[in-house]
Every structure is written in structure tokens, then in C-alpha cells.
């Protein structure tokens, strides 16, 4: 029975590899055998940390990750508080702008009404017309109603 058939039949390739490995090493020159045994010892000894060191490394990594999570949670709280303050500031500013706009609109409507009164009731177009135009233009925000030239 060949070695391959024995591996398939028994399912244990490690026994065959363990038997063949020393035979192969014996065929090497003495200097090479020393080098191979030193390398094998090095790789066996550096295959991983001992269980106590692995536990300590795992605990330190878990502690680092939990600290990162706590820091991120705190930064989100700070960011949320800042967003709340910004929202309150914008709301207050919008309310102030609304009040200012209402005051300007009332004054402009008063100017338009006075201008119309002077023109219609008093027949004084010299004062009423500029007052009417000024009130109307102020209501538009000083913007021209005529289209601008693109040149």
C-alpha cells in the first residue's frame, strides 16, 4: 500500500509526515541540520504568546475599545448640545427678522395709504405721488421692478 493510499485510508497524514521528516533531515549536511533545527526551534517558540499574555492583550484591547466608545458617545452628546444651541439661535434670529419685516411692512403700507389719500382726497399730487412711490419701492425692498439689461 502506498503512502497516499494510507493517508486516505487512515486520515492521519501527520504520522506519515512525522516519520518522513526526520529521515529527510538526516540526509542533509551537518551544518544544514543545525540551521534547520535552530529555525524550527525559533518558529515553535514564536508561534504565539502564552495564555496569560494573550489574556492581558485581549483585556487591554477591550479596554481601549470601550474607552473609544465612551469618547465617541461624549463627543456625540457635545455635538447634540451644540446643534440645540444653534437651533435656538436661528429661531431667535428668525423671530427678530420677522418682527423687523412686519414693522417695515406696516410703515410702507402707511406711506402708500397716505400717498393715495393725498392724491385722491386732497388733490395734492406733488406730495402724494412721491410718497406713494417711496412706500411702494420700500415695500419691494428697494429692488427695481424693471428687468435688468444683460449687457
Secondary structure, 3 states (H helix, E strand, C coil): CCHHHHHHHHCCHHHHHHHHHHHHHHCCCHHHHHHHHHHHHHHHHCCCCCHHHHHHHHHHHHHHHHHHHHHHHHHHHHHHHHHHHHHHHHHHHHHHHHHHHHHHHHHHHHHHHHHHHHHHCCCCHHHHHHHHHHHHHHHCCCCCCCCCCCC
